[in-house]
């Protein structure tokens, strides 16, 4: 009896982690790219919400969910480019601009999203990976959206690109020392602008997952701070794309503990599991703030580590 | 680095230079507001609405009648307090964005401590005083913790205050859904209502609650503290150059933590007024985004506590007009959010203009005294 309850919870957590982690993955990878170039974008919450709205609207109007995903990326690209451009100007505080972009993005999404709260748009299909197990709960948990795999492949490509390509090296160098990037004839502003815009694009796609797959509809409370959590996630993952995937899965699983315990009748502490990633990240920041090992992994130009 | 410099402007006796400096800090934000209004008008024209109608409605909804003025001031009160919660640490060079959490936790603490006091029929005046003090203490400790982590552990205060903000909201939800839940609150889990007898009343001659009075008084008090006392001077000096401040033997740790605690106390007090004057209990309505709008208010006020008051009233008016715009023009209630977002983005972009407009830059040499 006890065993089956534990298994139920574990399967629910696995399913929850796979379902919930995809938006975390995309905002996390986007933020990782931006921060690697030495800039922070606190506005990804806005990209996520606007992306979700755009994806739903475009999917509804065009009848093609993947077109919605692309449009969501485009809206994220727009906000990311806006952030990147404004931060290029001298004397502008990038953290404050991030919050501004967040409120601008959510404002736009709520404004244009009003007519799309009711209708039902075509949604993304999942790939059933668990049918062979013969276990209904497990099969349901293993209904995986293709975007999940796109995120994982993207992380591997990013990790490889940071380490092995000329572009990856330029981004890392710009993030570590603007002076040496300039000495090499690299335009710091331009690299950061591109990295911020590309990061915004990824966050927009994360938003598309929210409205087109899980929870799978558009409403104003769709993203409860998941975009802001990206900042915590990247610190947690110490600026490594592969670790971003693990962190996203962990954050997703933490969020799924509450509901899965509820399914076997334990309803206490629901909200603390949701807060667990924040508490964990805070402790990691405290523990690593003045350690030399962590300092090696942090992009040197990043304002949040100074 | 803008924030650090904003609080540290060299004083000069030359009246001409001072006037130009003052003119710069007024003209640039006002110019940004005008530019935002123009951009938003463009937005309205694109979607086929009349900008003139819109701004006329904002005026009517914000200041057009005694009722709308009171509505405006009602909404301005928490914005003043959360604006101060960003402005004061900004003077010492800290970007604290966790005002929302301090507001929520302060409001929750006030509602929680009211439960035993109300049930044992302590006098309303004493109960409210204890509630307010609790809210300020809890909020102050919460943001003070971010300050402590910054100074003694080197943890970035922006991110830590943001994380603390989410933890605060989780703490409130945990208790409101569990141990402190009023069984009667079926759809919206809340703490026990404090009861009408314990609600905070309106100020004399108005329907506006005392939060507005507290906001104005605190703004003046914090202005005096930051610009007319040794404490304020030391804080601004630390904001300008922390290394120099340490070298001068200033108590930097004390200054940082105190400024953060003041900020948290302001936000916590805002939470107290939301509970004691508006909702009568603590629930998810406390998470209304006042903490984030307060950041915008503080930026437009150039981190000057006195300027926070009129700016908060301006944003109170925009928020108050939202309902009217929705009804009369058939536009979504998020319209004012778009306007706020545009103002926020344009305003921060305008920061780049400081010191770059020739007109405001007095020539060197002759003007130096």
Interface residues (C-beta under 8 A of the other chain):
Chain A: X42 X82 X86 X89 X90 X91 X92 X93 X95 X96 X97 X99 X100 X101 X102 X103 X104 X105 X106 X107 X108 X110 X111 X114 X225 X228 X229 X231 X232 X235 X268 X269 X270 X271 X272 X274 X275 X278 X279 X281 X282 X285 X286 X289 X290 X303 X304 X305 X306
Chain B: X1 X2 X3 X95 X97 X149 X153 X154 X155 X156 X158 X159 X160 X162 X163 X164 X166 X167 X169 X170 X171 X173 X174 X177 X178 X292 X293 X295 X296 X299 X332 X333 X334 X335 X337 X338 X339 X340 X341 X342 X344 X345 X347 X348 X349 X351 X352 X354 X355
